[in-house]
Amino acid sequence: MNKKEFINLLNMKINIPKNQLKIILDNAQELLVDLLLKGQKLNIKGFGSFSVKEKNERKYFNVYLNQVKLAMPKKVIVFKCNKKLI
């Protein structure tokens, strides 16, 4: 399901105009990104939690170059769903 389909589904369920739903969804997405960039965790009761995890640098083997390379440390977004959704 893409964003447009999700907005249409919400529109049928709660009867809020689509343009307002789009604005609400865009603002929620922007807020989520801002929280994660600051390193904060977002926990939505009954749904799950979003957080940022730091991955350490690691070695990997490049089969095309036949060399061992070093992958730099990075941050990844982690979503852990509520047990009710499993």
C-alpha positions in Angstrom: 0.0 0.0 0.0 1.4 3.4 -0.9 0.8 6.8 0.7 -2.1 7.7 -1.6 -3.9 4.5 -1.0 -3.4 4.9 2.8 -4.9 8.4 2.7 -7.9 7.1 0.7 -8.5 4.4 3.3 -8.3 6.8 6.1 -10.6 9.2 4.3 -13.3 6.4 4.0 -12.9 5.4 7.7 -12.9 8.8 9.5 -14.3 11.3 6.9 -11.6 13.9 7.0 -10.8 15.6 3.7 -7.9 14.0 1.8 -5.9 17.2 1.7 -6.0 17.6 5.5 -5.1 13.9 5.9 -2.1 14.4 3.6 -0.9 17.4 5.7 -1.3 15.4 9.0 0.6 12.5 7.6 3.4 14.6 6.2 3.7 16.4 9.5 3.8 13.1 11.4 6.5 11.8 9.1 8.5 15.0 9.5 8.2 14.8 13.3 9.3 11.1 13.3 12.4 11.9 11.2 13.3 14.9 13.5 13.0 12.7 16.6 15.1 9.9 15.2 17.8 12.4 14.0 18.0 13.7 17.6 18.5 10.1 18.8 15.2 9.9 20.6 12.9 6.9 20.6 9.2 6.9 19.6 6.9 4.4 21.3 3.4 4.1 20.0 1.3 2.0 22.4 -0.4 -1.0 20.7 1.7 -0.5 17.5 5.5 -0.5 18.1 8.5 1.6 18.6 11.0 3.4 16.4 14.6 3.9 17.4 18.1 4.5 16.0 20.8 1.9 16.5 24.5 2.5 15.8 26.3 -0.2 13.9 30.0 -0.6 14.5 32.6 -0.7 11.7 33.1 -4.1 10.3 35.2 -6.0 7.8 33.8 -7.5 4.7 35.2 -9.4 1.7 34.7 -7.9 -1.8 34.5 -11.0 -4.1 35.0 -8.9 -7.2 38.2 -7.2 -6.0 39.3 -10.2 -3.9 40.1 -7.8 -1.1 39.0 -7.3 2.6 37.4 -3.9 3.0 36.3 -1.9 6.0 32.6 -0.7 6.3 32.3 2.5 8.2 30.1 2.8 11.3 26.6 3.9 10.6 23.2 4.5 12.1 20.1 2.5 11.2 16.4 2.9 12.0 14.9 0.0 13.9 11.2 -0.7 14.2 10.1 -3.2 16.8 6.4 -4.1 16.5 4.0 -4.8 19.3 3.6 -8.4 20.3 -0.1 -8.2 19.4 0.8 -7.6 15.7 2.9 -10.8 15.4 
